[in-house]
Amino acid sequence: MGRLPQISVDDIKGVVAYQPTTVRTDIAIDRNTRNAVDLDEAARAADVLIRDGASAIVLNGTFGELASLSLDEIMDFTRAVVESVKDRVPVFAGATTLNTRETIERARKFRAMGAHGLNLGRGMLSAMDDVAVVEWYRDITEEFPDMAVMLYDDAQAFKRPITTPVYRELAKMPQIVACKYRTVLVISNMIGNGTYNADFEAVNGRIKLLTQETDWPIVNRMFGVDACWSSYINCAPGFVMAVRDAVEAGELDRAQAMIDESPWPGDKFSTAGGPDSWHMNKIMALKTRIHHAGYIKAGPPLPPYHVAPAERGDTARELAMLDREMQKKYPHRTALETVG
């Protein structure tokens, strides 16, 4: 148990990309579909994300469709990405399940195929109290002391946020190097009410609390955080890297100005009714937007999360056209290579 992961908190820098699960478009997807993942596109997507500037890749969160893939599909998808990445950046495999034993089984397979770490939420059928959350992560990190962990702090998926006392305990586990902190839908309230402040103080530099790129200038200015997580990199990678460059240059006002002019996420993308309404159809909305932005062929969402009001899809496609304009304004590296 004395081993430590090769990846430390200091290795998490720049833009951490949350790659979608690429679903096949050459077949009809229904409740009986098998082998639904486009593995060639998964490998290509991982490659271009790295070449366009991603410093790490995280798999199988929400719009990575952890909840709607078969075990074989998850394993095949993860293997395709790991083999494409070839150790150029860390890959965090999506190991969250409903229980500890199944998570350990999956993590063991991910380690064998070469994943560097785990994207790890927690059991979600019933909410876990603080003691249970700490024990959950302790069990996994003790079982895999040589694998890094990216916390997945999604208050909606896991029925409550990770609390400040829990963050303090998790920071004692050296395997836990970073956290996908809560989304832009609520982050604007966090600085003011002390949640991020308190959590940042509790981890004492041992876990990097990552916000979306839209909040990166704020947390960089106030707390010196030198990394963010991004799903928008799948729509407009050149823009996200331009924000990164501005933040790293200390030009935070310029970074904020770019964010303010961008269509991400867009007022129309966040439905009326607040976070609960947003989360209800977000997998379909995000995958549709990514797919139609044209950088990564995300394909359709899988059952049961393929059903949503038509206007959610219409809005996603409309915003994807704006994302294509952002690609023209901020061309990504691989696009320039293709033109050249």
Residue, then its C-alpha position, 0 to 999 in steps of 0.5 A: m500500500g506504499r505505492l503512489p500514482q505516477i500522476s500528482v496534483d502538480d501534473i494537472k494543468g491546462v485544460v482537462a478534456y471530458q471526451p464524449t462517448t462516440v456512438r455509431t451513426d451507421i446503424a439505427i440505435d434502439r433498445n436492442t442495439r449491441n456494440a453501439v460505440d464508434l471505436d474508430e471515432a473514439a480513437r480519432a477524437a482522443d488524438v485530436l483533443i491532445r493535438d489541439g491542446a488537451s492536457a488530460i482526457v476524462l471518460n464516461g461521466t454524464f454525457g460520456e454516457l456511463a449510465s447507458l453503455s454496456l460493460d463491454e462497450i465501456m471497456d472497448f471504448t476505454r481501450a480504444v482511447v488509451e491505445s490512441v493516447k499512447d501515454r501522451v497525457p493522463v487518461f482517467a477511465g470512468a469507474t463509477t458504478l452503484n457499488t464498491r465491488e463493481t467499481i473495483e472490478r472495473a478499475r482493475k480492468f482499466r489499470a490492466m489496459g493502461a489507464h492512468g487514473l479513475n474518473l470517480g463519482r460514488g454510489m448514487l441509487s441512494a444518497m451517501d452520508d459524509v462517513a460513507v463517502v469518505e469510506w467509498y473513496r478510501d476503499i478504492t484508493e487503498e485497493f489501487p494506490d498506484m492510480a490517480v483519482m479525478l473526483y466527480d462532484d456532481a450534486q445532481a447525479f450523486k444526490r448531494p455535493i461533496t461537503t467541506p469536511v469530506y474534502r478535508e478527509l479526501a485530501k489526505m488520500p494522495q491518489i486523489v489529485a483533482c476534482k471536476y467541481r460543480t457546474v456553471l449553473v451554480i458556480s456563480n453563487m459559490i464564491g459569494n457564499g463561501t463553498y468554493n473558498a471553504d473547499f479550497e482551503a480544506v484541500n490545502g493544495r492537495i486536490k485541484l478543484l477544477t471549474q469549467e473554463t467559463d469560471w477559470p479566470i475567476v478562480n485563477r485570479m482569486f485562488g491561482v488555480d492553473a487548470c480547468w475542465s472542459s466539455y466545450i473543447n469538443c465544440a470549439p477547441g481553438f477557443v478554449m485554448a485561446v482562453r487557456d493561453a490568456v489565463e496562463a499569460g495572466e491576461l485574465d480580463r482578456a480571457q473573461a472578455m472572450i468568455d463573455e462573447s462566446p455562445w457557451p453555454g448560451d442562455k437558451f441552452s439552460t432551460a427554464g426551471g433551473p438545474d433540475s430541468w437542465h439535468m433532465n435532458k442534458i445528455m441529449a442536448l450536449k451530445t447533439r450540440i457536440h455532434h453538430a459542431g462538427y469537430i467530434k462525431a459524437g453520434p446520438p444519445l443512447p436509451p433511455y436518455h435519448v428522449a427529450p423535448a424537440e426544442r432541446g435538440d433544435t436549440a442544441r443544433e442552433l447553438a452548434m452553428l454558433d460553435r462552428e463560427m467560433q471554430k472559424k474565429y479561433p481555428h484549432r491546430t488540427a484544422l490548420e494542419t488539414v488546411g496546410 
